Amino acid sequence: MRRVVRAYFGAVSRLGDGVFWYVLMLGIVAADGWQGLQASTHLAATGAVALLLYRHLKRWTRRPRPFASDQRIRALARPLDEFSFPSGHTLHAVSFTVVALAYYPMLAWLLIPFCASVAASRVVLGLHYPSDVLAATGIAVLLANLSLWLAAGLAAL
């Protein structure tokens, strides 16, 4: 059973590296044309801001990863960078999910479980503390909602 859990969260984490989101953006464009291109552009812009934000926060906080602080914890996947706070995977997953669902609420059945799995995977794999994931979730909700508010304002012009 442990192997199955580890394999599941390892696969979800790898997909959360970007592959899932890139495929989603391409699929949205293929399925919905210009409207899909608008949504995908919004997702990409939000993702770029999320990337800059989490990189800045990681350099500023410099919080060691759980496996680096406690030798009882093993990393079950290779981290993409040195520091723990906040979880970049979670930040992207939540912000992409909130923005995508604003355009395509019918994708909730797919995006919400995937997003929750990405967030959980970071703790299960020993790469993040629960507080890293919770903070990233809060930051992502704020970022996504700010981007939706800005997009609505631009559309009104």
N, C-alpha and C positions, 0 to 999 in steps of 0.2 A: 504494500500500500504506500509506503514511503517513497518508493521509486516512482510510482504513478503521480503522486502529488508533486514531487520534485520535477518530474518530466513536464507536467502540465504547467507549473509556474515558470519553469525555465523557458518553455516554448512561448508562453504569453509574454514574458519579459523580453525575449528576442523580438517578437512581433511589435512590442511597444517601443523598440529602438527606433522605429520610424516606418518600417515596412507596412504595417497595418494601416497607418494613417495615409501613406502615399497611395496605397491601393484604393483606399476609401475616396481620396480626392480624385483620382483618375476615374473611378467608377461613377462618382457623382457627375463629372463632366460628361462621360460617355452616356449616362442615363438621362441627363437633364439639360444638355447643351449649354446655352449661354447662362441660364440661371445656375446651372451646376458650376460653371466657370466662376461666376461671382461668388458662390459659396466656397469653392475651393480656394480662391484668392483670399477670401476672408480667413479661412483656416490657416493658410500659409503665412499670412501676415501676423495672425495671433501666435502661431508657432514660433515665428522669428522673434517676436517680443518676449515670449516665454523663454526662449533660449538665452537671450541677452540677460534677462532678469535672473534666471536661476544660476547662470555662470557668475554673475556679479555677486549674488548672495553667497554662493559657495566660497568664492575667494574672500569675501568679507568675514563670514562666520568661521570658516576653516574647521568645521566639526569633523573629527575622525569618524570613519565608518565603524559600525558595531564590531566587526571582526578584527579591526585594528585596535580597538579599545579593550576588548574582552576576549581572551584566548580560548574561552569555552565556545565562542561563536565561530562557526566556519562559514565562509562565503561559498555558496553553492553555485555561483555564477561570477564571471569576471566583471568588475565594475568598469564603467566607461571613463571615470575620472577618480580623483583621489578623495574628495570630500563627500560628506553625507547630507548636509542640510542646505536646501530642501531637496526632496526627491524630484529630479528632472523628469523621470518617466511619468510620475503621478501628475506633475504640473502640466505636462503636455497632454496626457490622457484626459484629464478633467477639463482643461480648457478646450481641447478639440471636441470633446463630447458635448459640452454646453453649447458651443457655437454650432456644431453640426445639427444638434437637435432643434435649435432655433429655426433652421432652414428645413429640416427633414425630421419632424417628430416621429414619423413612422419607423425610424431606425432605432428607436429606444430599445427594442427587444435585443438588438445586437450590441449597441454601443454601451449601454449601462452595465451589463454583465462583463463585457471586455474591460471597460474602464476600472471597475471594481477589482477585477482579477489582476490587472497591471499594478494597481496600488498595493494589493495584498502580496503580490509576488515579490515586491521590493523588501518587505519585512521577512517573508518566508525564506527567501534566498540569503538572508543575513546581510543585505547590502544597506539597509536603512533601519532606523528606529521608527517606531510608530509615530512619534512626534514629527519626524521628517515628512511622512506621508500626510499627516493631518494638516500641517502647515502648508504643504504644497497644494493640498485640496482647497484650502481657504484662499490662498493666493490666486490659484487658477480660476476659482469662481469669480473673484473680483476682476481679474484680468479679462475673462471671457465676457462678463457682463459690461465692463467698460468698453470693450471692442464692439459689442452689439449696440450699445448706446451711441457710440461714435458713428457706426455704420448707418444707424437710423437717422442720425443728424445729417450725415452727408447725403443720404438718399432724399431727404426733405428739401435739400437746396435746389 
